[in-house]
Amino acid sequence: MFRRSKNNSYDTSQTKQRFSIKKFKFGAASVLIGISFLGGFTQGQFNISTDTVFAAEVLQGSAATLNTSITKNMQNGNAYIDLYDVKLGKIDPLQLIVLKQGFTAKYVIKQGTQYYGDVSQLQSTGGARVTYNIFSEDGQPHVKPDGQTDIVSVNLTVYDTTVLRKKLDDLKKKAEDPNWSENSRNEVLEGVHTITEDLDNNPQTEANINDKIILVDELDKKLVVDPRTDADKNDPAGKDQTVNMGEQPDPTKSLEEVPAGSTVAYKDPVDTKTPGEKDAVVVVTYPDKSTDEVPVKVTVVDPRTDADKNDPAGKDQTVNMGEQPDPTKSLEEVPAGSTVAYKDPVDTKTPGEKDAVVVVTYPDKSTDEVPVKVTVVDPRTDADKNDPVGKNQQVNGKGNKLPATGENATPFFNVAALTIISSVGLLSVSKKKED
């Protein structure tokens, strides 16, 4: 029996292993086939890369083949595990083999005198061995055609890139500082990328990990400070900005981009009291206190519509009957590009003062409605307007006779008339004598 230690491993230093093992060679893989196995271990979890081409080394008579598609963890029949990946939960030894459909497996890892039923229990680097016990669809140990129990054992190398990766991350952050010269920064970042890509895709050994740590230290020494000022390094580009009258433009919006830590301000205030294109200068102050002056354009616009800007005045217009009034003559003045029209036709069939509305449509399509007066007159003279009709009249041809009045004369009226006439004649004679 194995003696379980407190850390859930198995100490075999004082325990006789009670299973015989025959060793065979299949291609490049070293495979141990035995007649007994360890069970009851809990498997961990593993994330498989999906961008590899699956292949496998066939193990004669076994329901398992080696998963050589995971090149980082399986090469030349040997398995590799990075403790950095173990800590992140990325490793499952069951993914290092490929089973026939319906078959299952359990594994045990032997490192030194310790046995581990879960990869997360691994703590040390160095050589180890992972042994798989293959089970048939019925859950029983699979027996191969030669009568042997199907057990596959693969050499395992455990290494740890944690320290190296920490140094790579620190160097990458350091190299991204813009104070370093561009050439040295690019060289270091490229070196960091190359090493990181190798760690992510290829198995490692403790020896070459130590070599890479030395290489990272050498890369760090290649970083040199750029002697130029920030103003020398940068050439900020200006961009146009549009604001409304009375609003203040934002100097940050007058530039495409400036380095982090820089401040920007207009050299002189921009006049936004009147509309139009205004010339301005943005001063960029960099973290090292050097400066750049960038000429820019600020366009100031009046946000009001043409209708808001204008207040056209109406004026009276007089037309003859039957004539159509001109709407342009019903207004004092409108902006160039505007059109005017009466809202409704003006009735000029009859004379008199008529109320009308002129609609002004400005260039921006906004409108104003202006009430106006149109006086309609009849241009004819009174003679043209009238056509009097005459009528017949009769008079007496003998002596003086009063005009016919349509009434009959009476004797009394006749006597009175003669008396008056006689009196007038006597008065005339008397007057002449006095003279």
Secondary structure, 3 states (H helix, E strand, C coil): CCEECCCCCEECCCCCCCCCEEEEEECCEEEEEECCCCCCCCCCCCCCCCCCCCCEEECCCCCEEEECCCCCCEECCEEEEEHHHHHCCCCCHHHHEEECCCCEEEEEEEECCEEECCHHHCCCCEEEEEEEEEECCCCCECECCCCCECEEEEEEEEECCHHHHHHHHHHHHHHCCCCECHHHHHHHHHHHHHHHHHHHHCCCCHHHHHHHHHHHHHHHCCCCECCCCHHHHCCCCECCEEEECCCCCCHHHHECCCCCCCEEEECCCCCCCCCEEEEEEEEEECCCCCEEEEEEEEEEECCCCHHHHCCCCECCEEEECCCCCCHHHHECCCCCCCEEEECCCCCCCCCEEEEEEEEEECCCCCEEEEEEEEEEECCCCHHHHCCCCCCCCCCCCCCCCCCCCCCCCCHHHHHHHHHHHHHHHHHHHHHHHHC
